[in-house]
Amino acid sequence: MAKDKADILVEAWAAELDWLDPVQEAIIVRLSVLGRHLAQARKTALAAGDLAYWQFKVLLILRRGGPPYQASPSELADSLGLTRGALSARLRPIEEAGLITRTGADDRDRRRVRVTLTEAGHRAFEQHIGTEYRAETALLAALDASERQALADLLRKVVLAAQE
């Protein structure tokens, strides 16, 4: 079997740290390497669509909510972990780019605003998510379907433990 970066790093550290669990270290190094690959794929996808990550996150939240692809500013701020003021400043350039609209939900109460994904916003989201998905597919192409399922199951187990 070919050696990867994790194997080389673990060998070096094992010589220095006799208490090091080589399997644990290999897993952590590999997760880190994969995280960097995925971050680069996201960065590349965003650059291709001229979106900042935070802009994409707004589009993602609206799209994930399903039709009619809208949310209140409060819902968006909560989902993004932002204050209402910080969100308002972030929505402005997305609205100016034509990716979202802010409209009154109720003609009787103009304070109630809904943020809605526009057709241009749908296209920008689809372009980005398609580029990112292709990069993720290429990354996982080394595994067959049963291996991908096994990896997904094992990672779920680790994530659930981390969330406790």
C-alpha positions as a Markdown table, in Angstrom:
| # | Residue | x | y | z |
|---|---|---|---|---|
| 1 | Met | 0.0 | 0.0 | 0.0 |
| 2 | Ala | 1.3 | 3.5 | -0.9 |
| 3 | Lys | 2.3 | 5.9 | 1.9 |
| 4 | Asp | 0.5 | 9.2 | 2.3 |
| 5 | Lys | 1.4 | 12.3 | 4.2 |
| 6 | Ala | -0.1 | 10.9 | 7.4 |
| 7 | Asp | 2.1 | 7.8 | 7.3 |
| 8 | Ile | 5.2 | 9.9 | 7.0 |
| 9 | Leu | 4.2 | 12.2 | 9.8 |
| 10 | Val | 3.2 | 9.4 | 12.1 |
| 11 | Glu | 6.5 | 7.6 | 11.5 |
| 12 | Ala | 8.4 | 10.8 | 12.4 |
| 13 | Trp | 6.4 | 11.5 | 15.6 |
| 14 | Ala | 6.4 | 7.8 | 16.7 |
| 15 | Ala | 10.2 | 8.0 | 16.8 |
| 16 | Glu | 9.9 | 11.1 | 19.1 |
| 17 | Leu | 6.9 | 10.3 | 21.2 |
| 18 | Asp | 6.7 | 6.7 | 22.4 |
| 19 | Trp | 3.3 | 7.2 | 23.9 |
| 20 | Leu | 1.7 | 8.3 | 20.6 |
| 21 | Asp | -1.1 | 6.1 | 19.2 |
| 22 | Pro | -0.1 | 5.9 | 15.5 |
| 23 | Val | -3.6 | 4.9 | 14.4 |
| 24 | Gln | -5.2 | 7.9 | 16.2 |
| 25 | Glu | -2.6 | 10.3 | 14.8 |
| 26 | Ala | -3.1 | 8.9 | 11.3 |
| 27 | Ile | -6.8 | 9.5 | 11.5 |
| 28 | Ile | -6.5 | 13.0 | 12.8 |
| 29 | Val | -3.8 | 13.9 | 10.2 |
| 30 | Arg | -6.0 | 12.5 | 7.4 |
| 31 | Leu | -9.1 | 14.3 | 8.6 |
| 32 | Ser | -7.0 | 17.5 | 8.6 |
| 33 | Val | -5.7 | 16.9 | 5.1 |
| 34 | Leu | -9.2 | 16.2 | 3.8 |
| 35 | Gly | -10.5 | 19.3 | 5.6 |
| 36 | Arg | -7.9 | 21.4 | 3.8 |
| 37 | His | -8.8 | 19.8 | 0.4 |
| 38 | Leu | -12.5 | 20.5 | 1.0 |
| 39 | Ala | -11.8 | 24.1 | 2.1 |
| 40 | Gln | -9.8 | 24.7 | -1.1 |
| 41 | Ala | -12.6 | 23.2 | -3.2 |
| 42 | Arg | -15.1 | 25.5 | -1.6 |
| 43 | Lys | -12.7 | 28.5 | -2.1 |
| 44 | Thr | -12.3 | 27.5 | -5.8 |
| 45 | Ala | -16.1 | 27.2 | -6.3 |
| 46 | Leu | -16.7 | 30.5 | -4.6 |
| 47 | Ala | -14.1 | 32.3 | -6.8 |
| 48 | Ala | -15.7 | 30.9 | -9.9 |
| 49 | Gly | -19.1 | 32.3 | -8.9 |
| 50 | Asp | -17.8 | 35.6 | -7.4 |
| 51 | Leu | -19.4 | 34.9 | -4.0 |
| 52 | Ala | -17.9 | 35.3 | -0.6 |
| 53 | Tyr | -18.5 | 32.4 | 1.8 |
| 54 | Trp | -20.8 | 34.4 | 4.0 |
| 55 | Gln | -22.9 | 35.4 | 0.9 |
| 56 | Phe | -23.1 | 31.7 | -0.1 |
| 57 | Lys | -24.3 | 30.8 | 3.4 |
| 58 | Val | -27.2 | 33.2 | 3.2 |
| 59 | Leu | -28.2 | 31.7 | -0.2 |
| 60 | Leu | -27.8 | 28.2 | 1.3 |
| 61 | Ile | -30.0 | 28.9 | 4.2 |
| 62 | Leu | -32.7 | 30.4 | 2.0 |
| 63 | Arg | -32.5 | 27.5 | -0.4 |
| 64 | Arg | -32.4 | 24.8 | 2.3 |
| 65 | Gly | -35.7 | 26.2 | 3.7 |
| 66 | Gly | -37.6 | 25.1 | 0.6 |
| 67 | Pro | -40.2 | 27.0 | -1.3 |
| 68 | Pro | -40.8 | 29.9 | -1.2 |
| 69 | Tyr | -37.1 | 30.2 | -0.4 |
| 70 | Gln | -37.5 | 33.0 | 2.2 |
| 71 | Ala | -36.9 | 33.7 | 5.8 |
| 72 | Ser | -37.2 | 36.6 | 8.2 |
| 73 | Pro | -34.0 | 38.5 | 9.1 |
| 74 | Ser | -34.2 | 37.1 | 12.6 |
| 75 | Glu | -34.3 | 33.6 | 11.3 |
| 76 | Leu | -31.3 | 34.3 | 9.1 |
| 77 | Ala | -29.3 | 36.0 | 11.9 |
| 78 | Asp | -30.0 | 33.1 | 14.2 |
| 79 | Ser | -28.9 | 30.5 | 11.6 |
| 80 | Leu | -25.7 | 32.5 | 10.9 |
| 81 | Gly | -24.9 | 33.3 | 14.5 |
| 82 | Leu | -25.1 | 37.1 | 13.8 |
| 83 | Thr | -26.7 | 40.1 | 15.4 |
| 84 | Arg | -29.6 | 41.7 | 13.5 |
| 85 | Gly | -27.4 | 44.7 | 12.7 |
| 86 | Ala | -24.5 | 42.6 | 11.4 |
| 87 | Leu | -27.0 | 40.6 | 9.2 |
| 88 | Ser | -28.5 | 43.8 | 7.8 |
| 89 | Ala | -25.1 | 45.0 | 6.7 |
| 90 | Arg | -24.4 | 41.6 | 5.1 |
| 91 | Leu | -27.7 | 41.5 | 3.3 |
| 92 | Arg | -27.2 | 44.9 | 1.6 |
| 93 | Pro | -24.5 | 43.8 | -1.0 |
| 94 | Ile | -26.4 | 40.5 | -1.7 |
| 95 | Glu | -29.5 | 42.5 | -2.4 |
| 96 | Glu | -27.6 | 45.0 | -4.5 |
| 97 | Ala | -26.3 | 42.1 | -6.6 |
| 98 | Gly | -29.8 | 40.9 | -7.2 |
| 99 | Leu | -29.5 | 37.6 | -5.4 |
| 100 | Ile | -32.1 | 38.3 | -2.8 |
| 101 | Thr | -35.0 | 40.8 | -2.2 |
| 102 | Arg | -36.3 | 42.2 | 1.1 |
| 103 | Thr | -40.0 | 42.7 | 1.1 |
| 104 | Gly | -42.7 | 43.5 | 3.6 |
| 105 | Ala | -44.5 | 40.3 | 4.5 |
| 106 | Asp | -47.5 | 42.2 | 5.6 |
| 107 | Asp | -48.8 | 45.5 | 4.1 |
| 108 | Arg | -50.3 | 46.4 | 7.5 |
| 109 | Asp | -46.9 | 46.1 | 9.3 |
| 110 | Arg | -43.9 | 47.3 | 7.2 |
| 111 | Arg | -41.6 | 46.2 | 10.0 |
| 112 | Arg | -42.1 | 42.6 | 9.1 |
| 113 | Val | -39.7 | 41.8 | 6.4 |
| 114 | Arg | -39.0 | 38.6 | 4.5 |
| 115 | Val | -35.7 | 37.9 | 2.7 |
| 116 | Thr | -36.4 | 36.0 | -0.5 |
| 117 | Leu | -34.0 | 34.2 | -2.9 |
| 118 | Thr | -34.3 | 35.6 | -6.5 |
| 119 | Glu | -33.9 | 33.7 | -9.7 |
| 120 | Ala | -30.3 | 35.2 | -9.9 |
| 121 | Gly | -29.8 | 33.9 | -6.4 |
| 122 | His | -31.0 | 30.4 | -7.4 |
| 123 | Arg | -28.6 | 30.4 | -10.3 |
| 124 | Ala | -25.7 | 31.6 | -8.2 |
| 125 | Phe | -26.4 | 28.9 | -5.6 |
| 126 | Glu | -26.7 | 26.2 | -8.2 |
| 127 | Gln | -23.5 | 27.2 | -9.9 |
| 128 | His | -21.6 | 27.1 | -6.6 |
| 129 | Ile | -23.1 | 24.0 | -5.2 |
| 130 | Gly | -22.5 | 22.1 | -8.5 |
| 131 | Thr | -18.9 | 23.1 | -8.6 |
| 132 | Glu | -18.4 | 22.1 | -5.0 |
| 133 | Tyr | -20.3 | 18.8 | -5.5 |
| 134 | Arg | -18.1 | 17.8 | -8.4 |
| 135 | Ala | -15.0 | 18.5 | -6.3 |
| 136 | Glu | -16.4 | 16.4 | -3.4 |
| 137 | Thr | -17.3 | 13.6 | -5.9 |
| 138 | Ala | -13.8 | 13.6 | -7.3 |
| 139 | Leu | -12.4 | 13.4 | -3.7 |
| 140 | Leu | -14.5 | 10.4 | -2.8 |
| 141 | Ala | -14.0 | 8.6 | -6.2 |
| 142 | Ala | -11.3 | 6.5 | -4.6 |
| 143 | Leu | -14.0 | 4.6 | -2.6 |
| 144 | Asp | -16.7 | 2.3 | -3.9 |
| 145 | Ala | -20.3 | 2.7 | -2.8 |
| 146 | Ser | -20.0 | 0.3 | 0.2 |
| 147 | Glu | -16.8 | 2.0 | 1.3 |
| 148 | Arg | -18.4 | 5.4 | 1.2 |
| 149 | Gln | -21.3 | 4.2 | 3.2 |
| 150 | Ala | -19.0 | 2.6 | 5.8 |
| 151 | Leu | -17.0 | 5.9 | 6.0 |
| 152 | Ala | -20.2 | 7.9 | 6.4 |
| 153 | Asp | -21.4 | 5.6 | 9.2 |
| 154 | Leu | -18.0 | 5.7 | 11.0 |
| 155 | Leu | -17.8 | 9.5 | 10.8 |
| 156 | Arg | -21.4 | 9.8 | 12.1 |
| 157 | Lys | -20.4 | 7.8 | 15.1 |
| 158 | Val | -17.4 | 10.2 | 15.8 |
| 159 | Val | -19.5 | 13.3 | 15.1 |
| 160 | Leu | -22.2 | 12.1 | 17.5 |
| 161 | Ala | -19.6 | 11.5 | 20.2 |
| 162 | Ala | -18.1 | 15.0 | 19.6 |
| 163 | Gln | -21.5 | 16.6 | 19.9 |
| 164 | Glu | -22.3 | 15.1 | 23.3 |
